[in-house]
Amino acid sequence: MMLSGKQRAYLRSLANDMPAIFQIGKGGITDNYINQINGALEARELIKVHVLNNSLMEPRAVCHELAELTDAEPVQVIGSKFVLYKESKENKTIRLPYK
């Protein structure tokens, strides 16, 4: 599923005031980390992740890798934070505007 510009803008507005609930440091992306992110995406649909200064990866690279590993959509990358979206199977709460 590709997000349209309108849908992406809507998700960005929802993510504005959200705190980052995950941090990625020099440990990088582990299987356990992917499981936690998958769980959070199923529960919330939209999550914000903070890439710490000691991380060896660039925020944009981490965002795209995690999106691929979790089947999520990258919404935006700003500075050291990024936002991922994945439609929930059980807890669907976000209604995307039509394209």
C-alpha positions in Angstrom: 0.0 0.0 0.0 1.4 3.4 -1.0 0.2 6.4 0.9 -1.1 9.4 -1.1 0.2 12.9 -0.3 -3.1 13.7 1.4 -2.9 10.5 3.6 0.7 11.2 4.5 -0.1 14.8 5.4 -3.0 13.5 7.6 -0.7 11.0 9.4 2.0 13.7 9.9 -0.6 15.9 11.6 -1.6 13.0 13.9 2.1 12.3 14.7 2.9 15.9 15.5 2.3 15.8 19.2 3.2 12.2 19.7 6.2 11.3 21.9 8.8 8.9 20.4 8.1 5.6 22.0 11.2 3.8 20.7 14.9 4.8 20.5 17.5 3.2 18.4 21.1 3.5 19.6 24.3 1.8 18.7 22.7 -1.6 19.3 20.9 -1.1 16.0 17.9 -3.1 14.9 17.5 -6.6 16.5 14.8 -9.2 16.1 13.4 -8.4 19.5 13.3 -4.7 18.5 11.4 -5.6 15.3 8.9 -7.7 17.4 8.3 -4.8 19.8 7.8 -2.4 16.9 5.3 -4.8 15.2 3.4 -5.0 18.5 3.3 -1.2 18.9 2.2 -0.8 15.3 -0.6 -3.3 15.8 -1.8 -1.5 18.9 -1.3 2.1 17.7 -1.0 2.0 13.9 1.2 5.2 14.1 4.5 5.3 16.0 7.4 7.7 16.3 11.0 6.5 16.7 14.0 8.5 17.8 17.5 7.6 16.5 20.0 8.5 19.1 23.3 10.3 18.4 25.3 7.1 19.2 23.5 5.1 16.5 25.7 4.1 13.6 22.8 4.5 11.1 21.2 7.5 9.6 17.6 8.1 10.6 16.3 7.9 7.0 18.1 4.5 6.5 16.7 3.2 9.8 13.2 4.3 8.8 13.3 2.6 5.5 14.8 -0.6 6.9 12.3 -0.8 9.7 9.4 -0.1 7.3 10.6 -3.0 5.1 11.1 -5.4 8.0 7.7 -4.6 9.6 5.7 -4.1 6.4 4.9 -0.5 7.5 4.8 2.7 5.6 7.3 5.4 6.3 5.4 8.7 6.9 8.2 11.2 7.5 11.7 11.6 8.7 12.6 14.9 10.5 16.0 15.3 12.0 16.7 12.3 14.3 13.0 11.1 14.5 10.8 9.3 12.0 7.2 8.1 11.9 5.9 4.7 10.7 2.3 3.7 9.9 0.8 0.3 9.5 -2.9 -0.4 9.4 -3.9 -2.5 12.4 -5.7 -5.9 12.0 -7.4 -5.8 15.4 -7.3 -2.2 16.6 -8.1 -0.1 13.6 -8.6 3.5 14.8 -7.1 5.7 12.2 -9.3 6.5 9.2 -7.2 7.7 6.3 -8.7 10.2 3.9 -9.4 8.9 0.5 -6.7 9.5 -2.1 
